């Protein structure tokens, strides 16, 4: 599949990437940059995974949910009682 990307800013970014990496082929530079970005984004923990880790650490330190509803307390804290 052929792809044509136009724009001076894009050309400048690719040129800078080539200068930093030592690449001479702009297509290879774009391929490497996209592959690296996709890998980095794929490796990020999801929000659910981050929350699960925090809950696990909290439980390990003895902090557990007691099932009470704190809405009235929070409303009072915000002056919404």
PDB file with one MODEL, atoms N, CA, C and O in Angstrom:
MODEL        1
ATOM      1  N   UNK A   1       0.850  -1.164   0.000  1.00  0.00           N
ATOM      2  CA  UNK A   1       0.000   0.000   0.000  1.00  0.00           C
ATOM      3  C   UNK A   1       0.900   1.233   0.000  1.00  0.00           C
ATOM      4  O   UNK A   1       1.787   1.369   0.843  1.00  0.00           O
ATOM      5  N   UNK A   2       0.668   2.095  -0.922  1.00  0.00           N
ATOM      6  CA  UNK A   2       1.430   3.330  -1.025  1.00  0.00           C
ATOM      7  C   UNK A   2       0.752   4.411  -0.213  1.00  0.00           C
ATOM      8  O   UNK A   2      -0.475   4.501  -0.157  1.00  0.00           O
ATOM      9  N   UNK A   3       1.579   5.231   0.417  1.00  0.00           N
ATOM     10  CA  UNK A   3       1.045   6.293   1.251  1.00  0.00           C
ATOM     11  C   UNK A   3       1.811   7.575   0.959  1.00  0.00           C
ATOM     12  O   UNK A   3       3.042   7.588   0.970  1.00  0.00           O
ATOM     13  N   UNK A   4       1.092   8.628   0.703  1.00  0.00           N
ATOM     14  CA  UNK A   4       1.716   9.915   0.440  1.00  0.00           C
ATOM     15  C   UNK A   4       1.361  10.841   1.585  1.00  0.00           C
ATOM     16  O   UNK A   4       0.186  11.111   1.836  1.00  0.00           O
ATOM     17  N   UNK A   5       2.378  11.327   2.278  1.00  0.00           N
ATOM     18  CA  UNK A   5       2.158  12.237   3.402  1.00  0.00           C
ATOM     19  C   UNK A   5       2.785  13.570   3.035  1.00  0.00           C
ATOM     20  O   UNK A   5       3.980  13.657   2.750  1.00  0.00           O
ATOM     21  N   UNK A   6       1.965  14.600   3.047  1.00  0.00           N
ATOM     22  CA  UNK A   6       2.450  15.927   2.685  1.00  0.00           C
ATOM     23  C   UNK A   6       2.478  16.825   3.920  1.00  0.00           C
ATOM     24  O   UNK A   6       1.681  16.665   4.844  1.00  0.00           O
ATOM     25  N   UNK A   7       3.387  17.743   3.912  1.00  0.00           N
ATOM     26  CA  UNK A   7       3.435  18.737   4.981  1.00  0.00           C
ATOM     27  C   UNK A   7       4.860  19.032   5.397  1.00  0.00           C
ATOM     28  O   UNK A   7       5.655  18.127   5.650  1.00  0.00           O
ATOM     29  N   UNK A   8       5.164  20.305   5.462  1.00  0.00           N
ATOM     30  CA  UNK A   8       6.517  20.713   5.846  1.00  0.00           C
ATOM     31  C   UNK A   8       6.856  20.284   7.273  1.00  0.00           C
ATOM     32  O   UNK A   8       7.983  19.873   7.549  1.00  0.00           O
ATOM     33  N   UNK A   9       5.887  20.381   8.172  1.00  0.00           N
ATOM     34  CA  UNK A   9       6.138  20.006   9.565  1.00  0.00           C
ATOM     35  C   UNK A   9       6.460  18.518   9.671  1.00  0.00           C
ATOM     36  O   UNK A   9       7.362  18.122  10.409  1.00  0.00           O
ATOM     37  N   UNK A  10       5.722  17.702   8.934  1.00  0.00           N
ATOM     38  CA  UNK A  10       5.971  16.258   8.956  1.00  0.00           C
ATOM     39  C   UNK A  10       7.353  15.967   8.388  1.00  0.00           C
ATOM     40  O   UNK A  10       8.102  15.161   8.941  1.00  0.00           O
ATOM     41  N   UNK A  11       7.684  16.618   7.296  1.00  0.00           N
ATOM     42  CA  UNK A  11       9.002  16.433   6.687  1.00  0.00           C
ATOM     43  C   UNK A  11      10.106  16.834   7.653  1.00  0.00           C
ATOM     44  O   UNK A  11      11.126  16.152   7.745  1.00  0.00           O
ATOM     45  N   UNK A  12       9.914  17.929   8.374  1.00  0.00           N
ATOM     46  CA  UNK A  12      10.896  18.378   9.367  1.00  0.00           C
ATOM     47  C   UNK A  12      11.043  17.368  10.498  1.00  0.00           C
ATOM     48  O   UNK A  12      12.155  17.075  10.939  1.00  0.00           O
ATOM     49  N   UNK A  13       9.905  16.831  10.969  1.00  0.00           N
ATOM     50  CA  UNK A  13       9.956  15.842  12.045  1.00  0.00           C
ATOM     51  C   UNK A  13      10.689  14.582  11.602  1.00  0.00           C
ATOM     52  O   UNK A  13      11.499  14.036  12.351  1.00  0.00           O
ATOM     53  N   UNK A  14      10.409  14.122  10.396  1.00  0.00           N
ATOM     54  CA  UNK A  14      11.087  12.929   9.878  1.00  0.00           C
ATOM     55  C   UNK A  14      12.575  13.206   9.711  1.00  0.00           C
ATOM     56  O   UNK A  14      13.404  12.349  10.018  1.00  0.00           O
ATOM     57  N   UNK A  15      12.915  14.387   9.230  1.00  0.00           N
ATOM     58  CA  UNK A  15      14.331  14.743   9.071  1.00  0.00           C
ATOM     59  C   UNK A  15      15.051  14.764  10.422  1.00  0.00           C
ATOM     60  O   UNK A  15      16.179  14.283  10.530  1.00  0.00           O
ATOM     61  N   UNK A  16      14.408  15.314  11.444  1.00  0.00           N
ATOM     62  CA  UNK A  16      14.997  15.326  12.786  1.00  0.00           C
ATOM     63  C   UNK A  16      15.154  13.910  13.324  1.00  0.00           C
ATOM     64  O   UNK A  16      16.177  13.576  13.923  1.00  0.00           O
ATOM     65  N   UNK A  17      14.134  13.076  13.107  1.00  0.00           N
ATOM     66  CA  UNK A  17      14.207  11.680  13.561  1.00  0.00           C
ATOM     67  C   UNK A  17      15.370  10.966  12.868  1.00  0.00           C
ATOM     68  O   UNK A  17      16.118  10.226  13.507  1.00  0.00           O
ATOM     69  N   UNK A  18      15.516  11.193  11.558  1.00  0.00           N
ATOM     70  CA  UNK A  18      16.619  10.583  10.818  1.00  0.00           C
ATOM     71  C   UNK A  18      17.972  11.057  11.353  1.00  0.00           C
ATOM     72  O   UNK A  18      18.908  10.268  11.478  1.00  0.00           O
ATOM     73  N   UNK A  19      18.065  12.342  11.665  1.00  0.00           N
ATOM     74  CA  UNK A  19      19.323  12.880  12.187  1.00  0.00           C
ATOM     75  C   UNK A  19      19.672  12.267  13.542  1.00  0.00           C
ATOM     76  O   UNK A  19      20.833  11.964  13.818  1.00  0.00           O
ATOM     77  N   UNK A  20      18.654  12.087  14.381  1.00  0.00           N
ATOM     78  CA  UNK A  20      18.891  11.534  15.713  1.00  0.00           C
ATOM     79  C   UNK A  20      19.247  10.054  15.650  1.00  0.00           C
ATOM     80  O   UNK A  20      20.127   9.590  16.376  1.00  0.00           O
ATOM     81  N   UNK A  21      18.565   9.317  14.784  1.00  0.00           N
ATOM     82  CA  UNK A  21      18.757   7.869  14.717  1.00  0.00           C
ATOM     83  C   UNK A  21      19.848   7.442  13.749  1.00  0.00           C
ATOM     84  O   UNK A  21      20.323   6.307  13.797  1.00  0.00           O
ATOM     85  N   UNK A  22      20.247   8.363  12.863  1.00  0.00           N
ATOM     86  CA  UNK A  22      21.256   8.018  11.871  1.00  0.00           C
ATOM     87  C   UNK A  22      20.680   7.329  10.643  1.00  0.00           C
ATOM     88  O   UNK A  22      21.428   6.866   9.781  1.00  0.00           O
ATOM     89  N   UNK A  23      19.374   7.261  10.559  1.00  0.00           N
ATOM     90  CA  UNK A  23      18.743   6.643   9.393  1.00  0.00           C
ATOM     91  C   UNK A  23      18.809   7.582   8.201  1.00  0.00           C
ATOM     92  O   UNK A  23      18.779   8.803   8.355  1.00  0.00           O
ATOM     93  N   UNK A  24      18.899   7.000   7.013  1.00  0.00           N
ATOM     94  CA  UNK A  24      18.925   7.809   5.802  1.00  0.00           C
ATOM     95  C   UNK A  24      17.628   7.646   5.006  1.00  0.00           C
ATOM     96  O   UNK A  24      17.302   8.484   4.165  1.00  0.00           O
ATOM     97  N   UNK A  25      16.905   6.583   5.270  1.00  0.00           N
ATOM     98  CA  UNK A  25      15.683   6.284   4.537  1.00  0.00           C
ATOM     99  C   UNK A  25      14.479   6.788   5.331  1.00  0.00           C
ATOM    100  O   UNK A  25      14.219   6.315   6.437  1.00  0.00           O
ATOM    101  N   UNK A  26      13.751   7.743   4.769  1.00  0.00           N
ATOM    102  CA  UNK A  26      12.623   8.337   5.488  1.00  0.00           C
ATOM    103  C   UNK A  26      11.501   7.336   5.715  1.00  0.00           C
ATOM    104  O   UNK A  26      10.836   7.382   6.749  1.00  0.00           O
ATOM    105  N   UNK A  27      11.283   6.448   4.781  1.00  0.00           N
ATOM    106  CA  UNK A  27      10.237   5.429   4.963  1.00  0.00           C
ATOM    107  C   UNK A  27      10.564   4.525   6.142  1.00  0.00           C
ATOM    108  O   UNK A  27       9.684   4.187   6.934  1.00  0.00           O
ATOM    109  N   UNK A  28      11.823   4.137   6.258  1.00  0.00           N
ATOM    110  CA  UNK A  28      12.241   3.299   7.382  1.00  0.00           C
ATOM    111  C   UNK A  28      12.134   4.064   8.691  1.00  0.00           C
ATOM    112  O   UNK A  28      11.776   3.496   9.723  1.00  0.00           O
ATOM    113  N   UNK A  29      12.443   5.346   8.649  1.00  0.00           N
ATOM    114  CA  UNK A  29      12.323   6.175   9.848  1.00  0.00           C
ATOM    115  C   UNK A  29      10.881   6.237  10.323  1.00  0.00           C
ATOM    116  O   UNK A  29      10.611   6.093  11.515  1.00  0.00           O
ATOM    117  N   UNK A  30       9.956   6.449   9.398  1.00  0.00           N
ATOM    118  CA  UNK A  30       8.530   6.493   9.763  1.00  0.00           C
ATOM    119  C   UNK A  30       8.090   5.135  10.281  1.00  0.00           C
ATOM    120  O   UNK A  30       7.363   5.065  11.272  1.00  0.00           O
ATOM    121  N   UNK A  31       8.514   4.048   9.632  1.00  0.00           N
ATOM    122  CA  UNK A  31       8.154   2.701  10.074  1.00  0.00           C
ATOM    123  C   UNK A  31       8.640   2.445  11.494  1.00  0.00           C
ATOM    124  O   UNK A  31       7.885   1.948  12.329  1.00  0.00           O
ATOM    125  N   UNK A  32       9.884   2.779  11.768  1.00  0.00           N
ATOM    126  CA  UNK A  32      10.445   2.554  13.101  1.00  0.00           C
ATOM    127  C   UNK A  32       9.753   3.412  14.157  1.00  0.00           C
ATOM    128  O   UNK A  32       9.455   2.935  15.252  1.00  0.00           O
ATOM    129  N   UNK A  33       9.502   4.666  13.830  1.00  0.00           N
ATOM    130  CA  UNK A  33       8.868   5.560  14.795  1.00  0.00           C
ATOM    131  C   UNK A  33       7.457   5.086  15.129  1.00  0.00           C
ATOM    132  O   UNK A  33       7.063   5.079  16.295  1.00  0.00           O
ATOM    133  N   UNK A  34       6.704   4.696  14.120  1.00  0.00           N
ATOM    134  CA  UNK A  34       5.341   4.204  14.359  1.00  0.00           C
ATOM    135  C   UNK A  34       5.360   2.893  15.138  1.00  0.00           C
ATOM    136  O   UNK A  34       4.559   2.706  16.053  1.00  0.00           O
ATOM    137  N   UNK A  35       6.258   1.997  14.787  1.00  0.00           N
ATOM    138  CA  UNK A  35       6.352   0.715  15.498  1.00  0.00           C
ATOM    139  C   UNK A  35       6.698   0.938  16.969  1.00  0.00           C
ATOM    140  O   UNK A  35       6.137   0.282  17.848  1.00  0.00           O
ATOM    141  N   UNK A  36       7.614   1.855  17.233  1.00  0.00           N
ATOM    142  CA  UNK A  36       7.999   2.146  18.622  1.00  0.00           C
ATOM    143  C   UNK A  36       6.838   2.773  19.397  1.00  0.00           C
ATOM    144  O   UNK A  36       6.625   2.442  20.563  1.00  0.00           O
ATOM    145  N   UNK A  37       6.100   3.659  18.769  1.00  0.00           N
ATOM    146  CA  UNK A  37       4.970   4.299  19.440  1.00  0.00           C
ATOM    147  C   UNK A  37       3.864   3.293  19.720  1.00  0.00           C
ATOM    148  O   UNK A  37       3.267   3.311  20.797  1.00  0.00           O
ATOM    149  N   UNK A  38       3.588   2.418  18.765  1.00  0.00           N
ATOM    150  CA  UNK A  38       2.575   1.383  18.960  1.00  0.00           C
ATOM    151  C   UNK A  38       2.981   0.454  20.095  1.00  0.00           C
ATOM    152  O   UNK A  38       2.146   0.087  20.921  1.00  0.00           O
ATOM    153  N   UNK A  39       4.248   0.070  20.145  1.00  0.00           N
ATOM    154  CA  UNK A  39       4.733  -0.799  21.224  1.00  0.00           C
ATOM    155  C   UNK A  39       4.601  -0.111  22.580  1.00  0.00           C
ATOM    156  O   UNK A  39       4.194  -0.736  23.560  1.00  0.00           O
ATOM    157  N   UNK A  40       4.943   1.170  22.636  1.00  0.00           N
ATOM    158  CA  UNK A  40       4.860   1.910  23.899  1.00  0.00           C
ATOM    159  C   UNK A  40       3.412   2.028  24.366  1.00  0.00           C
ATOM    160  O   UNK A  40       3.124   1.846  25.549  1.00  0.00           O
ATOM    161  N   UNK A  41       2.509   2.329  23.453  1.00  0.00           N
ATOM    162  CA  UNK A  41       1.103   2.472  23.823  1.00  0.00           C
ATOM    163  C   UNK A  41       0.493   1.132  24.215  1.00  0.00           C
ATOM    164  O   UNK A  41      -0.355   1.070  25.105  1.00  0.00           O
ATOM    165  N   UNK A  42       0.916   0.069  23.558  1.00  0.00           N
ATOM    166  CA  UNK A  42       0.399  -1.267  23.874  1.00  0.00           C
ATOM    167  C   UNK A  42       0.886  -1.750  25.237  1.00  0.00           C
ATOM    168  O   UNK A  42       0.209  -2.535  25.899  1.00  0.00           O
ATOM    169  N   UNK A  43       2.047  -1.286  25.648  1.00  0.00           N
ATOM    170  CA  UNK A  43       2.630  -1.726  26.913  1.00  0.00           C
ATOM    171  C   UNK A  43       2.042  -0.993  28.115  1.00  0.00           C
ATOM    172  O   UNK A  43       2.234  -1.419  29.254  1.00  0.00           O
ATOM    173  N   UNK A  44       1.326   0.105  27.871  1.00  0.00           N
ATOM    174  CA  UNK A  44       0.751   0.873  28.971  1.00  0.00           C
ATOM    175  C   UNK A  44      -0.321   0.073  29.687  1.00  0.00           C
ATOM    176  O   UNK A  44      -1.110  -0.638  29.064  1.00  0.00           O
ATOM    177  N   UNK A  45      -0.337   0.200  30.992  1.00  0.00           N
ATOM    178  CA  UNK A  45      -1.383  -0.436  31.774  1.00  0.00           C
ATOM    179  C   UNK A  45      -2.705   0.276  31.547  1.00  0.00           C
ATOM    180  O   UNK A  45      -2.752   1.498  31.412  1.00  0.00           O
ATOM    181  N   UNK A  46      -3.767  -0.496  31.506  1.00  0.00           N
ATOM    182  CA  UNK A  46      -5.086   0.124  31.388  1.00  0.00           C
ATOM    183  C   UNK A  46      -5.468   0.726  32.736  1.00  0.00           C
ATOM    184  O   UNK A  46      -4.852   0.428  33.759  1.00  0.00           O
ATOM    185  N   UNK A  47      -6.477   1.566  32.724  1.00  0.00           N
ATOM    186  CA  UNK A  47      -6.971   2.161  33.964  1.00  0.00           C
ATOM    187  C   UNK A  47      -7.419   1.073  34.930  1.00  0.00           C
ATOM    188  O   UNK A  47      -7.138   1.147  36.126  1.00  0.00           O
ATOM    189  N   UNK A  48      -8.108   0.073  34.419  1.00  0.00           N
ATOM    190  CA  UNK A  48      -8.583  -1.027  35.271  1.00  0.00           C
ATOM    191  C   UNK A  48      -7.410  -1.765  35.919  1.00  0.00           C
ATOM    192  O   UNK A  48      -7.485  -2.140  37.090  1.00  0.00           O
ATOM    193  N   UNK A  49      -6.328  -1.976  35.165  1.00  0.00           N
ATOM    194  CA  UNK A  49      -5.150  -2.650  35.714  1.00  0.00           C
ATOM    195  C   UNK A  49      -4.482  -1.796  36.791  1.00  0.00           C
ATOM    196  O   UNK A  49      -4.054  -2.318  37.820  1.00  0.00           O
ATOM    197  N   UNK A  50      -4.391  -0.480  36.557  1.00  0.00           N
ATOM    198  CA  UNK A  50      -3.783   0.411  37.555  1.00  0.00           C
ATOM    199  C   UNK A  50      -4.622   0.441  38.829  1.00  0.00           C
ATOM    200  O   UNK A  50      -4.076   0.400  39.931  1.00  0.00           O
ATOM    201  N   UNK A  51      -5.944   0.512  38.687  1.00  0.00           N
ATOM    202  CA  UNK A  51      -6.823   0.528  39.860  1.00  0.00           C
ATOM    203  C   UNK A  51      -6.717  -0.782  40.624  1.00  0.00           C
ATOM    204  O   UNK A  51      -6.663  -0.780  41.854  1.00  0.00           O
ATOM    205  N   UNK A  52      -6.685  -1.906  39.903  1.00  0.00           N
ATOM    206  CA  UNK A  52      -6.566  -3.208  40.557  1.00  0.00           C
ATOM    207  C   UNK A  52      -5.265  -3.292  41.365  1.00  0.00           C
ATOM    208  O   UNK A  52      -5.257  -3.841  42.467  1.00  0.00           O
ATOM    209  N   UNK A  53      -4.179  -2.756  40.828  1.00  0.00           N
ATOM    210  CA  UNK A  53      -2.902  -2.777  41.542  1.00  0.00           C
ATOM    211  C   UNK A  53      -2.976  -1.921  42.812  1.00  0.00           C
ATOM    212  O   UNK A  53      -2.460  -2.315  43.857  1.00  0.00           O
ATOM    213  N   UNK A  54      -3.614  -0.759  42.720  1.00  0.00           N
ATOM    214  CA  UNK A  54      -3.760   0.112  43.891  1.00  0.00           C
ATOM    215  C   UNK A  54      -4.629  -0.569  44.941  1.00  0.00           C
ATOM    216  O   UNK A  54      -4.310  -0.538  46.129  1.00  0.00           O
ATOM    217  N   UNK A  55      -5.723  -1.183  44.508  1.00  0.00           N
ATOM    218  CA  UNK A  55      -6.600  -1.888  45.452  1.00  0.00           C
ATOM    219  C   UNK A  55      -5.872  -3.046  46.117  1.00  0.00           C
ATOM    220  O   UNK A  55      -6.064  -3.304  47.305  1.00  0.00           O
ATOM    221  N   UNK A  56      -5.042  -3.740  45.358  1.00  0.00           N
ATOM    222  CA  UNK A  56      -4.276  -4.856  45.905  1.00  0.00           C
ATOM    223  C   UNK A  56      -3.286  -4.377  46.962  1.00  0.00           C
ATOM    224  O   UNK A  56      -3.160  -4.991  48.021  1.00  0.00           O
ATOM    225  N   UNK A  57      -2.579  -3.270  46.673  1.00  0.00           N
ATOM    226  CA  UNK A  57      -1.638  -2.726  47.648  1.00  0.00           C
ATOM    227  C   UNK A  57      -2.370  -2.233  48.895  1.00  0.00           C
ATOM    228  O   UNK A  57      -1.891  -2.414  50.015  1.00  0.00           O
ATOM    229  N   UNK A  58      -3.525  -1.613  48.699  1.00  0.00           N
ATOM    230  CA  UNK A  58      -4.313  -1.134  49.838  1.00  0.00           C
ATOM    231  C   UNK A  58      -4.766  -2.298  50.702  1.00  0.00           C
ATOM    232  O   UNK A  58      -4.665  -2.235  51.927  1.00  0.00           O
ATOM    233  N   UNK A  59      -5.259  -3.349  50.085  1.00  0.00           N
ATOM    234  CA  UNK A  59      -5.712  -4.525  50.834  1.00  0.00           C
ATOM    235  C   UNK A  59      -4.547  -5.174  51.579  1.00  0.00           C
ATOM    236  O   UNK A  59      -4.707  -5.628  52.712  1.00  0.00           O
ATOM    237  N   UNK A  60      -3.381  -5.217  50.943  1.00  0.00           N
ATOM    238  CA  UNK A  60      -2.206  -5.809  51.588  1.00  0.00           C
ATOM    239  C   UNK A  60      -1.766  -5.009  52.807  1.00  0.00           C
ATOM    240  O   UNK A  60      -1.181  -5.560  53.739  1.00  0.00           O
ATOM    241  N   UNK A  61      -2.050  -3.698  52.799  1.00  0.00           N
ATOM    242  CA  UNK A  61      -1.673  -2.874  53.944  1.00  0.00           C
ATOM    243  C   UNK A  61      -2.799  -2.754  54.973  1.00  0.00           C
ATOM    244  O   UNK A  61      -2.673  -2.020  55.953  1.00  0.00           O
ATOM    245  N   UNK A  62      -3.905  -3.480  54.746  1.00  0.00           N
ATOM    246  CA  UNK A  62      -4.982  -3.513  55.725  1.00  0.00           C
ATOM    247  C   UNK A  62      -6.133  -2.566  55.444  1.00  0.00           C
ATOM    248  O   UNK A  62      -7.069  -2.484  56.239  1.00  0.00           O
ATOM    249  N   UNK A  63      -6.086  -1.863  54.349  1.00  0.00           N
ATOM    250  CA  UNK A  63      -7.180  -0.955  53.995  1.00  0.00           C
ATOM    251  C   UNK A  63      -8.169  -1.728  53.137  1.00  0.00           C
ATOM    252  O   UNK A  63      -7.833  -2.177  52.041  1.00  0.00           O
ATOM    253  N   UNK A  64      -9.382  -1.882  53.636  1.00  0.00           N
ATOM    254  CA  UNK A  64     -10.404  -2.597  52.877  1.00  0.00           C
ATOM    255  C   UNK A  64     -11.704  -1.790  52.886  1.00  0.00           C
ATOM    256  O   UNK A  64     -11.980  -1.046  53.827  1.00  0.00           O
ATOM    257  N   UNK A  65     -12.479  -1.946  51.845  1.00  0.00           N
ATOM    258  CA  UNK A  65     -13.777  -1.275  51.773  1.00  0.00           C
ATOM    259  C   UNK A  65     -14.701  -1.908  52.803  1.00  0.00           C
ATOM    260  O   UNK A  65     -14.762  -3.131  52.935  1.00  0.00           O
ATOM    261  N   UNK A  66     -15.423  -1.053  53.537  1.00  0.00           N
ATOM    262  CA  UNK A  66     -16.319  -1.579  54.564  1.00  0.00           C
ATOM    263  C   UNK A  66     -17.772  -1.628  54.102  1.00  0.00           C
ATOM    264  O   UNK A  66     -18.656  -2.024  54.862  1.00  0.00           O
ATOM    265  N   UNK A  67     -18.015  -1.226  52.858  1.00  0.00           N
ATOM    266  CA  UNK A  67     -19.353  -1.296  52.314  1.00  0.00           C
ATOM    267  C   UNK A  67     -20.242  -0.117  52.659  1.00  0.00           C
ATOM    268  O   UNK A  67     -21.381  -0.043  52.199  1.00  0.00           O
ATOM    269  N   UNK A  68     -19.738   0.801  53.460  1.00  0.00           N
ATOM    270  CA  UNK A  68     -20.555   1.968  53.812  1.00  0.00           C
ATOM    271  C   UNK A  68     -20.579   2.953  52.661  1.00  0.00           C
ATOM    272  O   UNK A  68     -19.641   3.031  51.868  1.00  0.00           O
ATOM    273  N   UNK A  69     -21.667   3.704  52.581  1.00  0.00           N
ATOM    274  CA  UNK A  69     -21.811   4.743  51.576  1.00  0.00           C
ATOM    275  C   UNK A  69     -21.351   6.061  52.196  1.00  0.00           C
ATOM    276  O   UNK A  69     -21.915   6.509  53.194  1.00  0.00           O
ATOM    277  N   UNK A  70     -20.335   6.676  51.611  1.00  0.00           N
ATOM    278  CA  UNK A  70     -19.779   7.911  52.142  1.00  0.00           C
ATOM    279  C   UNK A  70     -20.345   9.148  51.453  1.00  0.00           C
ATOM    280  O   UNK A  70     -19.780  10.233  51.591  1.00  0.00           O
ATOM    281  N   UNK A  71     -21.443   9.015  50.718  1.00  0.00           N
ATOM    282  CA  UNK A  71     -21.988  10.144  49.975  1.00  0.00           C
ATOM    283  C   UNK A  71     -22.341  11.310  50.889  1.00  0.00           C
ATOM    284  O   UNK A  71     -22.004  12.454  50.584  1.00  0.00           O
ATOM    285  N   UNK A  72     -23.012  11.041  51.999  1.00  0.00           N
ATOM    286  CA  UNK A  72     -23.402  12.126  52.903  1.00  0.00           C
ATOM    287  C   UNK A  72     -22.164  12.849  53.435  1.00  0.00           C
ATOM    288  O   UNK A  72     -22.146  14.077  53.517  1.00  0.00           O
ATOM    289  N   UNK A  73     -21.130  12.086  53.797  1.00  0.00           N
ATOM    290  CA  UNK A  73     -19.881  12.676  54.285  1.00  0.00           C
ATOM    291  C   UNK A  73     -19.239  13.544  53.205  1.00  0.00           C
ATOM    292  O   UNK A  73     -18.819  14.668  53.482  1.00  0.00           O
ATOM    293  N   UNK A  74     -19.159  13.024  51.968  1.00  0.00           N
ATOM    294  CA  UNK A  74     -18.538  13.772  50.884  1.00  0.00           C
ATOM    295  C   UNK A  74     -19.352  15.025  50.541  1.00  0.00           C
ATOM    296  O   UNK A  74     -18.780  16.083  50.276  1.00  0.00           O
ATOM    297  N   UNK A  75     -20.669  14.908  50.545  1.00  0.00           N
ATOM    298  CA  UNK A  75     -21.517  16.077  50.296  1.00  0.00           C
ATOM    299  C   UNK A  75     -21.267  17.154  51.347  1.00  0.00           C
ATOM    300  O   UNK A  75     -21.188  18.339  51.024  1.00  0.00           O
ATOM    301  N   UNK A  76     -21.143  16.741  52.596  1.00  0.00           N
ATOM    302  CA  UNK A  76     -20.899  17.700  53.689  1.00  0.00           C
ATOM    303  C   UNK A  76     -19.534  18.354  53.507  1.00  0.00           C
ATOM    304  O   UNK A  76     -19.380  19.550  53.755  1.00  0.00           O
ATOM    305  N   UNK A  77     -18.545  17.578  53.078  1.00  0.00           N
ATOM    306  CA  UNK A  77     -17.206  18.121  52.861  1.00  0.00           C
ATOM    307  C   UNK A  77     -17.214  19.211  51.780  1.00  0.00           C
ATOM    308  O   UNK A  77     -16.450  20.173  51.859  1.00  0.00           O
ATOM    309  N   UNK A  78     -18.065  19.057  50.789  1.00  0.00           N
ATOM    310  CA  UNK A  78     -18.153  20.009  49.686  1.00  0.00           C
ATOM    311  C   UNK A  78     -19.223  21.071  49.936  1.00  0.00           C
ATOM    312  O   UNK A  78     -19.496  21.895  49.064  1.00  0.00           O
ATOM    313  N   UNK A  79     -19.820  21.052  51.109  1.00  0.00           N
ATOM    314  CA  UNK A  79     -20.812  22.059  51.444  1.00  0.00           C
ATOM    315  C   UNK A  79     -22.124  21.861  50.720  1.00  0.00           C
ATOM    316  O   UNK A  79     -22.853  22.822  50.475  1.00  0.00           O
ATOM    317  N   UNK A  80     -22.429  20.636  50.379  1.00  0.00           N
ATOM    318  CA  UNK A  80     -23.644  20.337  49.629  1.00  0.00           C
ATOM    319  C   UNK A  80     -24.655  19.569  50.471  1.00  0.00           C
ATOM    320  O   UNK A  80     -25.407  18.755  49.934  1.00  0.00           O
ATOM    321  N   UNK A  81     -24.688  19.811  51.787  1.00  0.00           N
ATOM    322  CA  UNK A  81     -25.596  19.057  52.635  1.00  0.00           C
ATOM    323  C   UNK A  81     -26.952  19.671  52.728  1.00  0.00           C
ATOM    324  O   UNK A  81     -27.825  19.138  53.414  1.00  0.00           O
TER     325      UNK A  81
ENDMDL
END
